[in-house]
Amino acid sequence: MSYSLPELSYDYSALEPHISARIMELHHSKHHQAYVTGANGALEAMAEARETGAFANINRLEKDLAFHLGGHINHSIFWTNLHPDGGGAPEGELAAAIDEFFGSIDGFKAHFTAASMGIQGSGWGVLSWDPIGKQMIIQQLFDQQGNTAQGTIPLLQLDMWEHAFYLDYVNVKADYVAAFWNIVNWENVAARLEAARSGASASLLIS
Ligand code: MN
């Protein structure tokens, strides 16, 4: 199976003024597309290696697959985590879970913001479901594939790569993160939490 770039459910300009159409167009059609192409390329090169028995480059290929497939999955989740009618406050089970695991929505937002802004280098702030502890946790995802626990299920991700904000916010990450809260699709996060909790852990809800 080869991967393909998912369509967005909103126009590139729909998230303005929080994220510009220019960033959205580049981010989706160029950056995300490059991860899709890279993941497909890695799989093809692995198939060729099996065919020929030549595994000299296998370490590089495994790293390429983790990076590019990670990028494809991360962006596919991110687009659905955002919506032009987003923002406001979470409701229902999600709101209750945030209170249970983080004390309050303000505590959660402060923790998620600090974790996202504190990433050293490129990466993502991630709210995850931990199926072992049966709780929500906040993680820092490095690059596209590192520093998160195996098996945790992403619910809400914020892209902290410079390509995600630099054209709009230059180096002022705090303004970018503050703007993000205005377009969070809490219904999507709630649906992900429900799926993760019910054991539908294989479902990333991206297709
Ligand atoms: Mn990105």
Boltz pocket constraint, residues with backbone or C-beta under 6 A from the ligand:
constraints:
  - pocket:
      binder: B
      contacts: [[A, 27], [A, 31], [A, 75], [A, 159], [A, 161], [A, 163], [A, 164]]
      max_distance: 6.0
